C-alpha cells in the first residue's frame, strides 16, 4: 500500500475502496492512525468514510504502542455500527472507549492492553471525543 500524505489522498483512497465494495452493503471504511499534513505531531487521527461523507476524529498521542489496539478499534467500531449508529457515531464511540483503555494502559506502564483494569471505559468512557466533517 502506498503511504497517504494528504487528507485528500486518504479520502480518495477511501472512495476507491468503497467503489470496490458490494453495492448492497454499508460501504463504510475506517482508517486508523492516519498521519496527514493536517495531523499535529502530538495527535493521532482516525477517519471514517460512509455515504459520501468523511469524518475525522483527533485524539492526543499517548506514550505507548501496545499490540492489539487496531483490532480492538475495529471490533468496537463494528459493534457500535451494528447497534444502528452512523459511521460518525460509531467512530466517536469506538475511539472514546479505545482512548480510555489506552490511557489506563499507559498509566499502568503495560505493553498489553489493560482491558480488565479499564473495563469501566467500555461502558462509560471517561473522555468523549467528537468527529468533524472533512
N, C-alpha and C positions, 0 to 999 in steps of 0.2 A: 504494500500500500504506500502511496505517496504521502509525504507529510503535507498537511494543510497549514498554510502560513497566514491566511487571512480569513476573516469571518465569512466573506463572500465565497471563498473556496470551500469552507465547511458546509455552508448552505447548499452550494452546488453539488457537493458530494452526497449530502442527504437526499436532495432531489433526484440525483442519478440512481441511488439505491431504491428510492421509492418507485421509480419508473420500472424497476425490475421485479417489484413485489406483486403478489396477487392483487388484482383489482377489486376483489370482493373482501379483502382484509382491511385491517386498520391502517396499514402503510405508515406506521409510526417508527421513527428512527431516533435512537438515543445515542449521543456522543459524549463519552465521559473524558475527563481530563483534557479538554480542548485547550490548546495554547495558541492563541491567535495574536495579531498585532494589538488587539484590544485588551488582552489579559495582563493585568499587573503581575509583577514577579511574586508578590506575596499572596496571590489568589489562584484558585482553581475554577475553571468554567465547565459547566455541563450544559449541553444544548439538546433540545428535542425539536424534531420537525414532525408536524402532523397536519393534514388537511390544508396544506398550502401556507401554514403559519410556522414560525420559528420562534422559540423561546430560549433565553439564556439565563442560567442561574449561576451566580458567582458566590463562592464561599472563601473564607480565609484558608490559606495553605497551612496545614498542620505539620509539625516536625516528625513525621513518620511515614513509612511506606509499607504497611502490612500486606501480606498476601491475602487474597480473597475479597478485597474491597470492591473490585469491579463486578465480581459475581454477586456480591450482596446487593450492590446498587441495581443490577439487572433484576434480581429477584424482587426487591422492594418495589421497583418501578412497575414490573409486571403485575404484582399483587394489587397495587393501587390503581392501575389501569383497568384491571378486571373488576374492580369494585365500582366501575362506572365513572370514574374520574376522567377528565380530559387529559391529554398528554401534558399540558401545563400543570394541572393539579397533581398528577402522578409524579411529575418531576419535583415539584415543591415538597410533596410529602416524602418521597424516597430520599431526596438529598438531605432534608432536615433530619430524618432518622439516621442516615449514614453518618452525617457530620457529628451527631451526638455520640454515636458509638465510637467513631474515630477519635473524638476529643477525649472520651473516657479512656480509650486505649492508650493515648499519648500520656495522659495524666498518670496512668499506672506503669508507664515505661515498658509496655509489652510489644512484642512483634506479632503475636496472634491477636485477632480481633477479640476484644473483651465483651463478648456477647452476653454473658451471664451478669457481669458487673454493670453493664449498661442496658439491661433488659427494659428498664422503665422508659428509655429513649424510644423504644419500638412503639409503645402505646402513646406516649406524650413527649414528643421531642422538646428538649429544654430550650432550643432556639429554632425559630421558624424562618425559613428563607423564602423569598418571593422571586419568581422569574419575571423577566421583562421581555416584551416582544422585540425582536431584532430583525 
